[in-house]
Amino acid sequence: MKGRSARILIVDDDPAMLRTVERILSPRHEVRGCSSGAEAIETIRREPFDVAIVDVRMPGIDGFEVTRTIRTISPRTEVVLVTGSVTDLDEKLVRAIEERAFYFITKPFSKAVLTSLVSWCLEMQRLAAERDELINRLTEDLERARRYQQALLPQGLPRVFGSVRVASAWASSEAVGGDLYDVVPMPKDRLFLMVADVAGHGVAAALLVGMVKTAVGRCLQDCIAQDRIELAPAARAVLETLAPLNKNRVVTVFLAIVDAPGRTLHYLNAGHPPAVLWRPGSAGRPLAATTPLLSYGIDLGPQPGASVPFGPGDRLAIYSDGLYEQRDPGGSEFGRDRLVRALAETRGSIEEVVEAVMKQTRRHAGGRPAEDDVTLVIAELLSR
């Protein structure tokens, strides 16, 4: 294996050995020789080296102490320890490993052994540098994806949109995730609401989340332009988005339009957890799936949408499954029934309901991080 040109430090109190190693390596590498441990430490404090070839047995500061110092000053420098004794070889090998000098040879050694070992050290450095560069690129990409996903979410909530007040909470189990929600005001005192859950996490899920928002937003603008209240086209647009992708991609989504003047909630639930419709002081009503989840090869149901009365004081909670699937240290889920009770029984504004429910689920988890993304959106039709 051929190594790249490098800066190599040779540390040995035997002048003949110094000359021999320098003669072997200097045609290809820049070599610096030191005849003592103290000189080597002073040298490496001033200059960087890729590889240090260090004799174990030296008067004063021995090779192990030199190695320890090199590791402190220059952790990336590879160290090859050399010993001329075979009587206590195992003991020295153990110490070499303890000092993190994983390359160890005994005198006398051949030219081929030395050059191959140096080349191997340089190859390991190259691979480590490539690994670090890849990690840095992935970290930067992940941060860009996180900022991108954050930009997809509505800003400034809680907020009143015409006759409807909306509050929300969102948290990703990783840097980026697969949950998305949106709130879009429409003409004639109507409000569009969406919570979507893309299966999976990471950058791929975040990118698909963006594609879902784009597809739904395009259909929503068409509905606004044509003054229509229709949600099925948005669900079909998501299906069209999924079609050219991996066939295992799955999206659940709850779409809703609050028609304040008509006191009606129009909704489409594509395999999403049932939303909860309730009035403070009364039990919650689940709004179950109206059509299958969105995936390759699965079409919408014959009647994908539905409508229910939604009058002043009524509240709607849309959430992702990560909210009620949070587990306590014993493995028990918070549960959907408990979530519905918490929503209906919590007194106060919708902001206070959101805060109380999020606290209850976190308390149930006992400080353990969520295993899935968490989204909760609550809308209330105000009395005017």
N, C-alpha and C positions, 0 to 999 in steps of 0.2 A: 504494500500500500504506500503510495507516494504521498508525503505530506507537503503542505505549503511552506514557504519560507517563514521563519519565525525567529524571535529573540529568545535565546536559551542561556540560562545561567548554570555554570558548572561550579560545584562547591566540593573541594577535596584538598586535604592537606598534603597529598602526595604529588609533587611537581610532575613526575613522569605520567601519572594518571591524568592530570589536568591537560598536559600536552597531547596525550593520546586521544582523549575525548574531543578536544578542540580540533585536532587534525581530521577526525572522522566527520564531524558535523559542520565545520566552518565552510566547506565548499558550497553548501546549500543554505546554511542559516547564519545569522549574526550571533556569535558566541562570545560570552563574557565569562572569564574564569576568576574564582575567588579561592584563596588558600586557607580560609578559616571561616568559622560560623559567624563571627562578629563582622568580618568584612562583607559576607554575603547579606547579612541583615541590613547593614548600612547601604549596600548597593541597591537592594530591592526597595528600600525606602525612597530612593531617588529615581529609580528607573523601573518601567514595567517590563515583565518577562512573560512569555507564553508557557515556557517549561523550565523547571529547575531540576537538575540532576544532582542529588545531594548524597555525599558519603555519610554513613551512619557514625562511624568511629572517627571522631576528631577531638583533639584536646580542647579544653575550654567548653565552648558551646557545641554540643554534638548535633548530629543530623536531625534527631527528633525535635529538638528545641528550635532548630532552624525551620523545620517544616511547620511547626506550630505557629511561628512568627509569620511565615509566608502566608499561611491560611488566614491570619488576622489582617495582614496588610493588603494582600492581593488574593482574594478567595478564588479568582478565576485561573490563577497560575496552577498548572498541573505539576505535581511533584513526583519524581522518580527517586526512590531511596535505593542506595547501593551499599552492600556490605561485603566485606572480604572474609567473614567468618562463617563457617558452616556448622560449628559446634553448638551454637545457640540460635540456629536459623528460625525455628518456630517462634521463639520468644520475640525475636526482632520483627518477624512478619506480623505477629499479633499487634505489636506496638505501632507498626507502620499503618495497619488498618485503623487503629485507634486514633492516629493522627490524621486520618483521611488521606493518606498517601497510598492509593490503591495500586501503584505500579512499583514493583520491588524486584531487583535483580542482584545477583551475586557476582563477585569478581572471581576469576576472569570471565568476561563476557565477549562475545564476538561482535564484530562490526554490524553484521546483519541484525542481531538482536537489538542493539542500541538504536540503529536507524529505524527499524520497524516499530520499536516502542515509541520513539519520538513522533513518528508519523501517526501512530494510533492516538497518542495524546492530542495531537493537532486535529485529528478527525473528530474526536470527542468534543473538542472545543467548538469546532465548526457546527456540529449537530446541536450543541447547546445554544449557540448563537441563533441558529435557525429556529429552534424551539422558542426561544425568548422573543424573537421577532414575530413569530406566529401568534404567540400569546398576546403580545402587545396589539397586533392587528385585530385579533378577535375581541380583545377588551375594548378597543376603540369602536369596532363595529357594533358591539353590544351597547355601548353608551349611545351611539347614534340611533340605534333601534329603540332604546329606552326613551330618548328625547322625541323621536318620531311618534311613538305610541302615546306619550304624554300629550303631544300636540293634537292628537285625534280626539281627545276627550273634551267635553264642554268645560268652559272656564267660567268662574264667577258664581258657582252655585254655593249655597242656596240662592234662589232668585225667583222673582215673579215674572211669568210670561202671560201678559193679558190677565185672564181670570184664573190662571193655574200657577201654583207655587210648587217648585221642585227642589228637593234636597237629595244628596247622593254621598256614597262612599265607595272607594275603589282601592284595591290593593293587589299587587301582583306577587305571586309566591316566588318568582324569580325576578331577575332584572327586567325582563320583558315577559309578557304572557299572552294568553289568548282571549281575555275578556275585553269587551268593548261596550260602551253605552253612549247614547247620543240624545240630545234634546234640541229640537228644531222648531222655532215658532213658524206658524203658517198664517195666511190671511184669514179674516173672519173669525178671529179669536179661537183658532184651533192650534193644537200643539202636538207635534210628533215626538214619540218616545221610542227608544230601542235599547234592548240589552241583548248582546250576542255573545256566544261562547264558542270559540274555535278550539277543537280538540288539540291538545298539545301545548307546549310552552316554547320559549326561546325565540330566536330571531325569525324562524320560518313562520311560527304562529303569529308573531307581531306583524309581519308583512301581509299575511293573509287577512288579518284584522283590518289593515288599511284598505285592502282590495274590497272587503265586504262593505266598509263604510262608503267607499267610492261608488260601488254598484247601487247601494240603497239610496245614497244621496242623489244620484242621477235620476232614479225613478221618482223620488220624492219631488224633485224640481218639475218633472213632467206633470205630476198630480197637481202641483200648485198652479202651473201654467194653464192646465185644463180644468181647474176648479173641481177636481174629483177627490173623493175620499175612498181610496182603494189601496190595499196593502199587498195583495197577491203579486202584482208586478215586481215589487221590491224583493219578495222571496224568490221569484223566478230569476231575477237578476243575480241573486247570490248563487243559485244553482248553475247558471251559465258561467259564473266566475269559477266555480269549482270544477266544471267539466274538463278543462284541459290540464288540471293538476293531478297530483297523486290520487288514485281512486279511493284511498283510505281517508281522505280529508272529510271531516264531518263538522257541521256547524249547527248549533241550536240557536234560535233567535225568537225573541218576543218583540213584536212590532205593535204599536198602538197609536191611535190618533184620538186625542180628547177634543170633542166638539162641544165647547162650552155653551154656545147659544142653544144647541140642540140637546144639551144635557145627556150626551151619549158618549160611551167609550167604544170605539171600533178597534178590534185587536186581531192579531194573527199569532198563534203560538205554534212554532215549528219545532216540536220535540223538546221545548224548553221547560224547566221547572214551572209549575203553575204559579202565575202571579196571584196576588192576594188583593181583593177588593173589599173594603170595609168602611164603616163609619165608626168614629170613636164611641166606645161603649157597647159595640155589638160584635158578634163573631165574624171572622173573615170568611169571604167566599172565594174559593179557588177558581182561577181561570185556566183550565187544563188545556192540553195540546189540542189544536184544531186541525193539524196537519203533521205528517211525519217530519223528523229532523231532516236537514238539508244535506244531501250527500249524492255522489255520483250514482246514477241509475234509479234514484228514488224520486218520483214525481210528487207534486202537491196533491192533497186530498181533493175530493169533489167540491167541498165547501171549505176552503182554507181559512176563511175569516169568520168572525162573529161580532155581535154588538150587544152591549148591555147598558142599562140606564146608569148615568153617572151625574149625580146632582151635587149642589153646593154642600160642602162638608164631607163628601165622599173622598176616600183616599185609595190610592193604587200603589202597591209595592211590587216592583219587578227586581229579580235578583238572579244571581248565578248559583249553581249547585255548590260552589266552594264555600258559600256562606253557611249552609246548614250541615255540610259534611265535615266541618272541623271536628277533630276528635280530642277527647280528653286523654290524659296519660294512660288510662286503662284501655283505650281504643274505641270507646263508645262515641258515636256521632252526636252532635248537638240535636240534629233531627229536624225534619220539616214541620212536624206538628208543634214542636216547641217554638220554632221560628214564627209560625202563624199566631200562636198565643202571645208571644212577645210583641208582635206588631199590634195586635188588637188591644192588648191590655195596657200598653205603655201610654201614659197620659202626656199631654203637652203638644208642642208644635211638631211638625214633621222633622225638623232638624233635630229636636230632642229624641224623637223616635229612632232616627238613624243612629244617633250617638249611643243611645241605650242598647239597641240591638247589637251594634258592633262590639260594645263593651261586654255584653253577655256572652257572645260567641268567643271572644278572646279569653274571657275568664274561664269558660268551659275548656278551652284548649290548654289552660294552665301554663301559659307562656311559651308553649311549643309553636313554632312557625307554621303558618297555614300550608297545607299540602297542595292547595289549588288556588287559583285566582279568586278574588272575592269582589263582588259587585252588588250594590244595593241602591236602587233608585226609588224614591217615593214622590208621588205627585198628589196634590190636593186641589180640588175645585173650590175656589173661594166664594164666599157669599158676597154678592155685589148689591 
